[in-house]
Amino acid sequence: MFDSFRKYNKIVMVFLFLLIIPSFVLFGVDRYQQGGGSGEKVARVAGDDITRPEWDAQHRNEVDRIRQQAPNVDPALLDSDAARYATLERMVRDRVLSAAASKSNMTVSEERLSRLFAEDAGLASFRTPDGKFDRERFMQVTGRTPEQYEASVRAELATQQVLLGISGTAFATSAQAAAALNAFYDRREVQVARFNPADFTAKVSVSDADLESYYKAHAAQFQVPEQANIEYLLLDLDAAKKNIAVNEADLKTYYDQNMARFGTKEERRASHILISAPAGAPAAEREKARAKAQQLLAEVRKAPNTFAEVARKNSQDPGSAEKGGDLDFVTRGAMVKPFEDVLFALKKGEISDVVETEFGYHIIQLNDIKPAVVPPFDKVRATIENELRSQQATQEFAKAAESFTDIVYQQPDSLKPAADKLKLTIQTASQVGRTPAPGATGVLGSRNFLSALYAADSLERKHNTEAIEIGPNQLVSGRITKYAPARSLPFDEVKDKVRTLVVAERAAALARTEGEARLAAWRSDAAGATFAAPITVSRLETQSQPAPVIEAALRADIAKLPAFIGVDLGAQGYAVVRVNKSVPRTPPATEEAHHENEQFAQAVASAENAAYYDVLKDRFKAQILVPRPADTPATAER
């Protein structure tokens, strides 16, 4: 029960509420490039353009948010073409919904907004002990004013209402859910005969002429991509800190003002006896508890050595009573105030008077004291210097960023002037391509920086790139020192690789031919078919069968079973599938069926939302003006 009256006042910086901020709200974006608000138009909604700088900034915000939540995520995934395009689709979606909300005059009541803010644990962390909202700390943490945050929440709630009218009225009957779910969980008993390319490799023979012909027809497979050797400068907070001068007087003043932070606080070990009497208990009950505490106080003062035994028999704090009332060592701030005030006023070995708290009546015995320990200035000097530099780094970075941007632009033939003025180190890298290499991080993992390097001016004239923002408080500029265009590898260098590819291709063709022949024969005479043992498969239980095999089996006409089906597996060969029978799904338990029906209804609502969103896109003439990457699904924006 000691936990019931110990007061934990650790301050936790809560960032989770930021995750609900809609993606269309931009904040904390530092722009150092000239003309940051203009740029290539990448999308348009309701006549308003989205520019590439806006897209880049939004994607950086989303990447930073994801990295804070999942630091170990692969940076290459976050900066892929598909991820960037998905960000643009979300921006378009948010603007479409915002336009629809504005057109429909949708608003959010003050009452609803006040209730939402009152229930937000993240906002509560910005309140001071006296209940006031800490505006400065909020702006420091979020990069926005409270008014901007309120506006973003209003906008988000308004856009939610746009789709709520559709999703809120969507429904699905039990019959509809059963038809869809039974099809999804459908099962088939099948037998499979596989024709693997590896079994036909020995039958493949190729000549040098065959290899050369393949090499010429597939020249793109045997190219070394263009590469460049580069040099670059990185300006970040660590670099800015190095240019900050801190004098000795400032260091000592900071030490004097923050002395307690650098050492250990005084700790006190006490035991107590608690007679419970909640603050809301009737007066008579509390008076009875007080009298009991006074009686026990008299006992332990007569015989202080019996304090532990008296606590075991009488204390109503089960967390400490069995330990003779021992509370172990505590520091200031760990206990409720009335208890703490008395505890830190006692001398070692003293027993307090009866202490009243919201939990009842306590008798405290101070058993031991560990004095506060403050290290000498020399021991913490380096720590203090680093803290002071860190506090000034953001301001110093802003000033350095302006100089950095100007110098790399005005003196484009070299990075040395910027390096000398800002005391930066010119770094080098070789074999750098147009896109980040797998696993690349930092400067070489920035798609924007690499694109700038390979821009015409940088590539042809070997000029510095403009200052590129690659992350919060991170600017980079680079230049190409040596360029090698893409080239085809000589045939002799890749002959073995070509042979492997040709053999694999022809072996797969032989496997397919053999499989198709067997399929035709077995359809004519099923008695001669040779299959593996029967297995039951479904979309959820594939039994290690390839997805095309499962789909082919489930698409078979159950009115014409058994059926023989041929499945071309490409490089994996060929499969002949005998579908023996349909295996009905085992009916789910009542609770599981109810849960499935709810999920189906949600899927219906999502589908109706997607259809309505398509209508809104047409209504507000939403267009994405850049091509969709080949590996991006067409439904990403939904």
C-alpha positions as semicolon CSV with decimal commas, in nm:
position;residue;x (nm);y (nm);z (nm)
1;M;0,000;0,000;0,000
2;F;0,301;0,224;0,020
3;D;0,244;0,283;-0,353
4;S;-0,098;0,420;-0,265
5;F;0,040;0,719;-0,080
6;R;0,382;0,763;-0,244
7;K;0,360;1,044;-0,497
8;Y;0,534;0,984;-0,826
9;N;0,585;1,316;-0,999
10;K;0,818;1,213;-1,280
11;I;0,750;1,445;-1,572
12;V;0,694;1,252;-1,896
13;M;0,718;1,425;-2,233
14;V;0,420;1,284;-2,418
15;F;0,444;1,290;-2,797
16;L;0,175;1,035;-2,889
17;F;-0,088;1,299;-2,956
18;L;0,123;1,426;-3,243
19;L;0,051;1,104;-3,431
20;I;-0,313;1,205;-3,479
21;I;-0,219;1,531;-3,650
22;P;-0,331;1,498;-4,012
23;S;-0,069;1,478;-4,279
24;F;-0,183;1,793;-4,450
25;V;-0,062;2,007;-4,158
26;L;0,297;2,122;-4,211
27;F;0,499;2,241;-3,917
28;G;0,852;2,299;-3,804
29;V;0,988;2,306;-4,158
30;D;1,305;2,515;-4,176
31;R;1,372;2,638;-4,527
32;Y;1,713;2,763;-4,620
33;Q;1,692;2,736;-4,997
34;Q;1,609;3,043;-5,198
35;G;1,250;3,047;-5,322
36;G;1,144;2,770;-5,084
37;G;0,774;2,830;-5,155
38;S;0,802;2,776;-5,532
39;G;0,899;2,475;-5,737
40;E;0,779;2,205;-5,974
41;K;0,406;2,140;-5,953
42;V;0,345;1,776;-5,858
43;A;-0,032;1,774;-5,791
44;R;-0,337;1,998;-5,809
45;V;-0,661;2,003;-5,608
46;A;-0,948;2,247;-5,663
47;G;-0,719;2,473;-5,866
48;D;-0,448;2,489;-5,597
49;D;-0,106;2,337;-5,664
50;I;0,111;2,115;-5,449
51;T;0,478;2,184;-5,525
52;R;0,776;1,955;-5,500
53;P;0,926;2,153;-5,205
54;E;0,596;2,109;-5,018
55;W;0,597;1,737;-5,103
56;D;0,960;1,701;-4,992
57;A;0,893;1,885;-4,665
58;Q;0,587;1,676;-4,586
59;H;0,769;1,353;-4,657
60;R;1,055;1,460;-4,427
61;N;0,801;1,530;-4,152
62;E;0,645;1,188;-4,191
63;V;0,982;1,013;-4,202
64;D;1,099;1,198;-3,889
65;R;0,777;1,101;-3,709
66;I;0,818;0,734;-3,805
67;R;1,185;0,732;-3,702
68;Q;1,096;0,872;-3,361
69;Q;0,843;0,594;-3,316
70;A;1,054;0,316;-3,473
71;P;1,425;0,411;-3,473
72;N;1,534;0,077;-3,623
73;V;1,323;0,100;-3,939
74;D;1,521;0,067;-4,263
75;P;1,577;0,424;-4,398
76;A;1,568;0,289;-4,755
77;L;1,205;0,185;-4,706
78;L;1,107;0,530;-4,585
79;D;1,278;0,710;-4,874
80;S;1,172;0,472;-5,152
81;D;0,982;0,597;-5,455
82;A;0,675;0,410;-5,334
83;A;0,689;0,570;-4,986
84;R;0,735;0,919;-5,129
85;Y;0,448;0,871;-5,373
86;A;0,224;0,746;-5,091
87;T;0,297;1,070;-4,904
88;L;0,189;1,272;-5,207
89;E;-0,131;1,069;-5,237
90;R;-0,213;1,138;-4,872
91;M;-0,151;1,509;-4,927
92;V;-0,393;1,505;-5,221
93;R;-0,649;1,310;-5,020
94;D;-0,629;1,552;-4,727
95;R;-0,672;1,851;-4,955
96;V;-0,968;1,689;-5,131
97;L;-1,141;1,621;-4,799
98;S;-1,054;1,968;-4,673
99;A;-1,207;2,122;-4,986
100;A;-1,519;1,908;-4,942
101;A;-1,551;2,011;-4,576
102;S;-1,515;2,378;-4,668
103;K;-1,766;2,347;-4,953
104;S;-2,019;2,185;-4,719
105;N;-1,958;2,447;-4,444
106;M;-1,873;2,176;-4,192
107;T;-1,764;2,316;-3,856
108;V;-1,664;2,182;-3,515
109;S;-1,842;2,308;-3,204
110;E;-1,645;2,474;-2,924
111;E;-1,792;2,222;-2,680
112;R;-1,662;1,925;-2,877
113;L;-1,322;2,082;-2,919
114;S;-1,297;2,167;-2,548
115;R;-1,394;1,813;-2,451
116;L;-1,136;1,665;-2,688
117;F;-0,858;1,885;-2,551
118;A;-0,959;1,810;-2,190
119;E;-0,926;1,436;-2,257
120;D;-0,593;1,464;-2,441
121;A;-0,317;1,323;-2,220
122;G;-0,054;1,474;-2,446
123;L;-0,180;1,826;-2,388
124;A;-0,208;1,761;-2,014
125;S;0,171;1,712;-2,002
126;F;0,214;2,079;-2,095
127;R;0,031;2,207;-1,787
128;T;0,229;2,351;-1,497
129;P;0,161;2,241;-1,137
130;D;-0,075;2,538;-1,090
131;G;-0,283;2,426;-1,390
132;K;-0,161;2,688;-1,640
133;F;-0,074;2,591;-1,997
134;D;0,300;2,619;-2,070
135;R;0,283;2,793;-2,407
136;E;0,659;2,825;-2,452
137;R;0,731;2,458;-2,385
138;F;0,448;2,355;-2,619
139;M;0,596;2,564;-2,899
140;Q;0,944;2,432;-2,828
141;V;0,833;2,066;-2,842
142;T;0,583;2,084;-3,131
143;G;0,727;2,367;-3,338
144;R;0,383;2,532;-3,353
145;T;0,170;2,771;-3,156
146;P;-0,134;2,644;-2,965
147;E;-0,349;2,838;-3,213
148;Q;-0,194;2,649;-3,504
149;Y;-0,252;2,318;-3,326
150;E;-0,615;2,409;-3,258
151;A;-0,665;2,500;-3,624
152;S;-0,516;2,168;-3,736
153;V;-0,744;1,970;-3,504
154;R;-1,048;2,167;-3,623
155;A;-0,956;2,088;-3,982
156;E;-0,903;1,720;-3,907
157;L;-1,238;1,686;-3,731
158;A;-1,414;1,868;-4,012
159;T;-1,265;1,639;-4,277
160;Q;-1,361;1,333;-4,071
161;Q;-1,722;1,448;-4,096
162;V;-1,700;1,438;-4,477
163;L;-1,664;1,060;-4,482
164;L;-1,860;0,991;-4,164
165;G;-2,187;1,041;-4,349
166;I;-2,089;0,748;-4,574
167;S;-1,909;0,513;-4,337
168;G;-2,150;0,588;-4,054
169;T;-2,445;0,459;-4,257
170;A;-2,276;0,159;-4,419
171;F;-2,408;-0,185;-4,328
172;A;-2,392;-0,545;-4,447
173;T;-2,653;-0,816;-4,401
174;S;-2,564;-1,150;-4,246
175;A;-2,625;-1,317;-4,581
176;Q;-2,382;-1,080;-4,756
177;A;-2,119;-1,135;-4,489
178;A;-2,162;-1,513;-4,502
179;A;-2,129;-1,523;-4,882
180;A;-1,810;-1,318;-4,879
181;L;-1,650;-1,482;-4,576
182;N;-1,728;-1,836;-4,689
183;A;-1,563;-1,760;-5,023
184;F;-1,258;-1,619;-4,846
185;Y;-1,226;-1,917;-4,610
186;D;-1,311;-2,170;-4,886
187;R;-1,101;-2,488;-4,892
188;R;-1,014;-2,753;-5,151
189;E;-0,868;-3,101;-5,128
190;V;-0,597;-3,115;-5,394
191;Q;-0,310;-3,325;-5,521
192;V;-0,016;-3,154;-5,686
193;A;0,248;-3,273;-5,930
194;R;0,541;-3,031;-5,962
195;F;0,776;-3,005;-6,259
196;N;1,081;-2,822;-6,131
197;P;1,338;-2,658;-6,364
198;A;1,624;-2,811;-6,162
199;D;1,514;-3,157;-6,279
200;F;1,560;-3,054;-6,641
201;T;1,891;-2,867;-6,618
202;A;2,094;-3,168;-6,731
203;K;1,890;-3,182;-7,052
204;V;1,985;-2,827;-7,150
205;S;2,277;-2,769;-7,383
206;V;2,384;-2,423;-7,499
207;S;2,647;-2,299;-7,741
208;D;2,858;-1,988;-7,723
209;A;2,643;-1,847;-8,000
210;D;2,334;-1,899;-7,782
211;L;2,504;-1,715;-7,499
212;E;2,613;-1,423;-7,715
213;S;2,265;-1,397;-7,863
214;Y;2,112;-1,380;-7,512
215;Y;2,375;-1,127;-7,402
216;K;2,290;-0,896;-7,693
217;A;1,914;-0,931;-7,645
218;H;1,938;-0,853;-7,272
219;A;2,217;-0,596;-7,270
220;A;2,049;-0,389;-6,995
221;Q;2,098;-0,677;-6,747
222;F;2,474;-0,655;-6,785
223;Q;2,532;-0,285;-6,737
224;V;2,725;-0,106;-6,466
225;P;2,516;0,198;-6,369
226;E;2,660;0,548;-6,385
227;Q;2,866;0,638;-6,080
228;A;3,045;0,941;-5,940
229;N;3,310;1,025;-5,688
230;I;3,194;1,318;-5,478
231;E;3,292;1,550;-5,197
232;Y;3,042;1,711;-4,962
233;L;2,992;1,928;-4,654
234;L;2,743;1,854;-4,379
235;L;2,621;2,130;-4,149
236;D;2,431;2,002;-3,846
237;L;2,387;2,088;-3,479
238;D;2,711;1,912;-3,380
239;A;2,905;2,121;-3,632
240;A;2,732;2,438;-3,514
241;K;2,819;2,360;-3,151
242;K;3,191;2,356;-3,231
243;N;3,177;2,723;-3,329
244;I;3,017;2,836;-3,003
245;A;3,254;3,004;-2,759
246;V;3,174;2,955;-2,389
247;N;3,374;3,154;-2,132
248;E;3,477;3,027;-1,791
249;A;3,254;3,271;-1,601
250;D;2,944;3,137;-1,777
251;L;3,045;2,781;-1,696
252;K;3,085;2,855;-1,325
253;T;2,760;3,052;-1,307
254;Y;2,576;2,760;-1,467
255;Y;2,741;2,524;-1,217
256;D;2,632;2,736;-0,922
257;Q;2,275;2,761;-1,048
258;N;2,241;2,390;-1,125
259;M;2,464;2,237;-0,859
260;A;2,203;1,991;-0,738
261;R;2,166;1,842;-1,085
262;F;2,526;1,730;-1,104
263;G;2,535;1,532;-0,782
264;T;2,311;1,306;-0,579
265;K;2,025;1,429;-0,365
266;E;2,006;1,371;0,008
267;E;1,838;1,038;0,079
268;R;1,661;0,936;0,399
269;R;1,559;0,594;0,517
270;A;1,254;0,580;0,737
271;S;1,001;0,343;0,882
272;H;0,640;0,431;0,945
273;I;0,321;0,310;1,102
274;L;0,002;0,396;0,913
275;I;-0,348;0,398;1,056
276;S;-0,571;0,435;0,751
277;A;-0,835;0,706;0,736
278;P;-0,919;0,825;0,384
279;A;-0,969;1,198;0,341
280;G;-1,337;1,145;0,262
281;A;-1,406;0,931;0,568
282;P;-1,655;1,057;0,834
283;A;-1,506;1,281;1,102
284;A;-1,577;1,025;1,375
285;E;-1,389;0,757;1,187
286;R;-1,088;0,984;1,130
287;E;-1,087;1,086;1,497
288;K;-1,088;0,722;1,601
289;A;-0,790;0,657;1,370
290;R;-0,606;0,958;1,514
291;A;-0,661;0,830;1,869
292;K;-0,525;0,489;1,771
293;A;-0,215;0,654;1,618
294;Q;-0,161;0,864;1,936
295;Q;-0,179;0,548;2,145
296;L;0,083;0,373;1,927
297;L;0,302;0,683;1,933
298;A;0,310;0,672;2,310
299;E;0,413;0,305;2,298
300;V;0,704;0,349;2,059
301;R;0,832;0,659;2,235
302;K;0,853;0,462;2,558
303;A;1,039;0,183;2,380
304;P;1,186;0,306;2,047
305;N;1,348;-0,032;1,983
306;T;1,002;-0,189;1,948
307;F;0,904;0,037;1,650
308;A;0,943;-0,242;1,393
309;E;0,743;-0,491;1,598
310;V;0,465;-0,239;1,661
311;A;0,454;-0,162;1,286
312;R;0,422;-0,530;1,196
313;K;0,128;-0,576;1,431
314;N;-0,056;-0,247;1,378
315;S;0,040;-0,067;1,054
316;Q;-0,231;-0,075;0,789
317;D;0,015;-0,032;0,503
318;P;0,054;-0,394;0,381
319;G;0,341;-0,291;0,153
320;S;0,568;-0,202;0,445
321;A;0,407;-0,347;0,759
322;E;0,560;-0,692;0,715
323;K;0,902;-0,522;0,685
324;G;0,857;-0,346;1,016
325;G;0,738;-0,030;0,840
326;D;1,065;0,009;0,643
327;L;1,026;0,241;0,340
328;D;1,387;0,217;0,220
329;F;1,576;0,529;0,106
330;V;1,376;0,812;-0,054
331;T;1,456;1,160;-0,186
332;R;1,254;1,478;-0,180
333;G;0,957;1,462;-0,415
334;A;0,890;1,092;-0,361
335;M;0,636;1,130;-0,078
336;V;0,323;1,335;-0,026
337;K;0,413;1,678;0,109
338;P;0,300;1,657;0,478
339;F;0,489;1,327;0,515
340;E;0,797;1,460;0,334
341;D;0,814;1,784;0,535
342;V;0,825;1,596;0,863
343;L;1,061;1,326;0,735
344;F;1,325;1,577;0,622
345;A;1,297;1,776;0,947
346;L;1,377;1,478;1,173
347;K;1,718;1,393;1,313
348;K;1,855;1,044;1,281
349;G;1,683;0,811;1,531
350;E;1,397;1,055;1,608
351;I;1,031;0,957;1,605
352;S;0,782;1,212;1,475
353;D;0,452;1,325;1,619
354;V;0,140;1,188;1,445
355;V;0,141;1,313;1,082
356;E;-0,189;1,354;0,899
357;T;-0,205;1,293;0,520
358;E;-0,480;1,212;0,275
359;F;-0,420;0,843;0,351
360;G;-0,455;0,859;0,727
361;Y;-0,223;0,904;1,027
362;H;0,148;0,819;1,025
363;I;0,420;0,779;1,284
364;I;0,765;0,820;1,128
365;Q;1,101;0,702;1,255
366;L;1,413;0,827;1,075
367;N;1,668;0,544;1,054
368;D;1,948;0,672;0,831
369;I;2,065;0,968;0,618
370;K;2,276;0,971;0,303
371;P;2,398;1,331;0,257
372;A;2,378;1,501;-0,081
373;V;2,701;1,474;-0,280
374;V;2,795;1,750;-0,525
375;P;3,100;1,688;-0,745
376;P;3,357;1,968;-0,778
377;F;3,336;2,202;-1,075
378;D;3,636;2,045;-1,253
379;K;3,464;1,703;-1,258
380;V;3,155;1,832;-1,442
381;R;3,311;2,113;-1,645
382;A;3,297;1,917;-1,973
383;T;2,933;1,825;-1,915
384;I;2,839;2,187;-1,843
385;E;3,023;2,311;-2,150
386;N;2,838;2,059;-2,369
387;E;2,501;2,160;-2,220
388;L;2,564;2,529;-2,278
389;R;2,676;2,465;-2,634
390;S;2,365;2,254;-2,695
391;Q;2,137;2,528;-2,565
392;Q;2,287;2,777;-2,810
393;A;2,328;2,533;-3,101
394;T;1,988;2,589;-3,264
395;Q;2,040;2,964;-3,283
396;E;2,397;2,920;-3,404
397;F;2,283;2,667;-3,664
398;A;2,030;2,914;-3,808
399;K;2,304;3,174;-3,854
400;A;2,549;2,922;-3,995
401;A;2,285;2,786;-4,233
402;E;2,241;3,126;-4,392
403;S;2,616;3,160;-4,450
404;F;2,642;2,801;-4,570
405;T;2,363;2,851;-4,825
406;D;2,513;3,176;-4,957
407;I;2,873;3,056;-4,987
408;V;2,808;2,725;-5,166
409;Y;2,591;2,915;-5,415
410;Q;2,811;3,221;-5,470
411;Q;3,135;3,021;-5,496
412;P;3,011;2,714;-5,686
413;D;3,349;2,576;-5,797
414;S;3,466;2,464;-5,453
415;L;3,342;2,367;-5,110
416;K;3,660;2,491;-4,944
417;P;3,541;2,851;-4,878
418;A;3,237;2,726;-4,686
419;A;3,445;2,465;-4,504
420;D;3,703;2,724;-4,399
421;K;3,454;2,984;-4,278
422;L;3,233;2,742;-4,084
423;K;3,513;2,507;-3,975
424;L;3,359;2,208;-4,150
425;T;3,536;1,900;-4,282
426;I;3,512;1,816;-4,652
427;Q;3,411;1,450;-4,677
428;T;3,439;1,221;-4,978
429;A;3,256;0,919;-5,117
430;S;3,313;0,703;-5,425
431;Q;3,086;0,504;-5,658
432;V;2,781;0,710;-5,568
433;G;2,478;0,649;-5,788
434;R;2,165;0,848;-5,867
435;T;1,964;0,667;-5,601
436;P;2,062;0,556;-5,248
437;A;2,237;0,222;-5,224
438;P;2,057;-0,046;-5,018
439;G;2,107;0,028;-4,649
440;A;2,254;0,376;-4,711
441;T;2,183;0,630;-4,437
442;G;2,258;0,994;-4,365
443;V;2,385;1,209;-4,651
444;L;2,426;0,920;-4,897
445;G;2,080;0,793;-4,806
446;S;1,914;1,120;-4,908
447;R;1,734;1,092;-5,241
448;N;1,704;1,472;-5,264
449;F;2,078;1,523;-5,227
450;L;2,166;1,259;-5,486
451;S;1,913;1,406;-5,730
452;A;2,076;1,748;-5,686
453;L;2,422;1,597;-5,749
454;Y;2,306;1,450;-6,078
455;A;2,126;1,766;-6,191
456;A;2,264;1,909;-6,515
457;D;2,456;2,200;-6,358
458;S;2,625;1,980;-6,097
459;L;2,696;1,694;-6,335
460;E;2,821;1,882;-6,639
461;R;2,996;2,179;-6,476
462;K;3,087;2,003;-6,150
463;H;2,935;2,289;-5,951
464;N;2,831;2,272;-5,588
465;T;2,472;2,168;-5,531
466;E;2,251;2,416;-5,352
467;A;2,213;2,364;-4,976
468;I;1,986;2,062;-4,940
469;E;1,790;1,996;-4,621
470;I;1,816;1,622;-4,550
471;G;1,667;1,626;-4,200
472;P;1,590;1,850;-3,904
473;N;1,882;2,092;-3,862
474;Q;2,084;1,916;-4,132
475;L;2,206;2,088;-4,449
476;V;2,437;1,937;-4,708
477;S;2,605;2,058;-5,026
478;G;2,821;1,848;-5,254
479;R;2,990;1,835;-5,590
480;I;3,100;1,566;-5,833
481;T;3,477;1,530;-5,872
482;K;3,477;1,236;-6,113
483;Y;3,196;1,091;-6,325
484;A;3,170;0,754;-6,499
485;P;2,871;0,700;-6,729
486;A;2,681;0,374;-6,741
487;R;2,857;0,106;-6,947
488;S;2,799;-0,249;-7,059
489;L;3,023;-0,516;-6,913
490;P;3,220;-0,713;-7,175
491;F;3,072;-1,048;-7,270
492;D;3,374;-1,238;-7,142
493;E;3,329;-1,087;-6,791
494;V;2,967;-1,200;-6,763
495;K;2,973;-1,518;-6,969
496;D;2,922;-1,745;-6,667
497;K;2,631;-1,536;-6,547
498;V;2,476;-1,544;-6,896
499;R;2,513;-1,922;-6,906
500;T;2,333;-1,959;-6,571
501;L;2,046;-1,740;-6,692
502;V;2,008;-1,917;-7,024
503;V;2,014;-2,264;-6,867
504;A;1,756;-2,160;-6,607
505;E;1,528;-2,012;-6,872
506;R;1,545;-2,319;-7,095
507;A;1,507;-2,561;-6,804
508;A;1,189;-2,377;-6,699
509;A;1,062;-2,404;-7,058
510;L;1,129;-2,781;-7,062
511;A;0,952;-2,817;-6,727
512;R;0,652;-2,629;-6,864
513;T;0,643;-2,841;-7,181
514;E;0,660;-3,162;-6,980
515;G;0,390;-3,040;-6,742
516;E;0,156;-2,941;-7,023
517;A;0,205;-3,282;-7,187
518;R;0,127;-3,465;-6,863
519;L;-0,179;-3,246;-6,808
520;A;-0,317;-3,339;-7,150
521;A;-0,244;-3,710;-7,094
522;W;-0,399;-3,722;-6,748
523;R;-0,709;-3,543;-6,862
524;S;-0,753;-3,822;-7,118
525;D;-0,659;-4,104;-6,882
526;A;-0,674;-4,017;-6,514
527;A;-0,572;-4,368;-6,415
528;G;-0,216;-4,304;-6,523
529;A;-0,175;-3,984;-6,319
530;T;0,090;-3,969;-6,048
531;F;0,036;-3,706;-5,777
532;A;0,154;-3,634;-5,426
533;A;-0,073;-3,722;-5,134
534;P;-0,398;-3,523;-5,097
535;I;-0,380;-3,202;-4,894
536;T;-0,645;-2,948;-4,797
537;V;-0,555;-2,591;-4,888
538;S;-0,708;-2,246;-4,848
539;R;-0,599;-1,886;-4,875
540;L;-0,503;-1,897;-4,507
541;E;-0,356;-2,249;-4,505
542;T;-0,143;-2,283;-4,818
543;Q;0,046;-2,595;-4,708
544;S;0,359;-2,435;-4,860
545;Q;0,204;-2,430;-5,206
546;P;0,271;-2,128;-5,434
547;A;-0,003;-1,866;-5,445
548;P;-0,091;-1,937;-5,814
549;V;-0,160;-2,300;-5,722
550;I;-0,397;-2,197;-5,443
551;E;-0,582;-1,947;-5,661
552;A;-0,617;-2,196;-5,948
553;A;-0,756;-2,461;-5,712
554;L;-1,011;-2,223;-5,559
555;R;-1,124;-2,100;-5,901
556;A;-1,202;-2,452;-6,023
557;D;-1,571;-2,518;-6,096
558;I;-1,687;-2,730;-5,800
559;A;-1,971;-2,864;-6,013
560;K;-1,715;-3,044;-6,234
561;L;-1,488;-3,214;-5,983
562;P;-1,247;-3,381;-5,990
563;A;-1,069;-3,141;-6,223
564;F;-0,717;-3,119;-6,367
565;I;-0,559;-2,772;-6,389
566;G;-0,226;-2,658;-6,527
567;V;-0,042;-2,374;-6,349
568;D;0,254;-2,196;-6,509
569;L;0,494;-2,099;-6,228
570;G;0,740;-1,912;-6,449
571;A;1,095;-1,954;-6,326
572;Q;0,967;-2,207;-6,069
573;G;0,848;-2,442;-6,342
574;Y;0,501;-2,588;-6,380
575;A;0,238;-2,759;-6,166
576;V;-0,053;-2,987;-6,247
577;V;-0,322;-2,970;-5,983
578;R;-0,596;-3,229;-5,934
579;V;-0,884;-3,070;-5,741
580;N;-1,068;-3,356;-5,573
581;K;-1,340;-3,186;-5,375
582;S;-1,457;-2,871;-5,202
583;V;-1,418;-2,878;-4,825
584;P;-1,680;-2,662;-4,650
585;R;-1,561;-2,429;-4,382
586;T;-1,612;-2,532;-4,021
587;P;-1,876;-2,292;-3,885
588;P;-1,716;-2,044;-3,644
589;A;-1,825;-2,001;-3,282
590;T;-2,094;-1,742;-3,217
591;E;-1,853;-1,480;-3,081
592;E;-1,605;-1,534;-3,364
593;A;-1,884;-1,510;-3,624
594;H;-2,003;-1,183;-3,471
595;H;-1,650;-1,044;-3,484
596;E;-1,611;-1,151;-3,848
597;N;-1,940;-0,985;-3,941
598;E;-1,821;-0,662;-3,779
599;Q;-1,495;-0,677;-3,973
600;F;-1,687;-0,735;-4,295
601;A;-1,910;-0,437;-4,223
602;Q;-1,599;-0,225;-4,168
603;A;-1,461;-0,345;-4,500
604;V;-1,787;-0,247;-4,670
605;A;-1,767;0,098;-4,508
606;S;-1,406;0,136;-4,626
607;A;-1,505;0,039;-4,979
608;E;-1,792;0,291;-4,979
609;N;-1,555;0,558;-4,844
610;A;-1,310;0,482;-5,124
611;A;-1,586;0,506;-5,385
612;Y;-1,708;0,837;-5,242
613;Y;-1,354;0,968;-5,233
614;D;-1,323;0,889;-5,606
615;V;-1,634;1,100;-5,662
616;L;-1,481;1,385;-5,460
617;K;-1,155;1,362;-5,655
618;D;-1,347;1,414;-5,977
619;R;-1,556;1,693;-5,826
620;F;-1,252;1,890;-5,708
621;K;-1,043;1,799;-6,013
622;A;-0,765;1,631;-5,815
623;Q;-0,463;1,540;-6,026
624;I;-0,124;1,395;-5,951
625;L;0,116;1,531;-6,211
626;V;0,410;1,297;-6,156
627;P;0,416;0,934;-6,273
628;R;0,334;0,656;-6,032
629;P;0,637;0,436;-5,949
630;A;0,612;0,088;-6,092
631;D;0,615;-0,078;-5,747
632;T;0,335;0,136;-5,601
633;P;-0,014;-0,021;-5,572
634;A;-0,288;0,178;-5,740
635;T;-0,495;0,185;-5,422
636;A;-0,227;0,350;-5,209
637;E;-0,413;0,680;-5,186
638;R;-0,709;0,515;-5,022
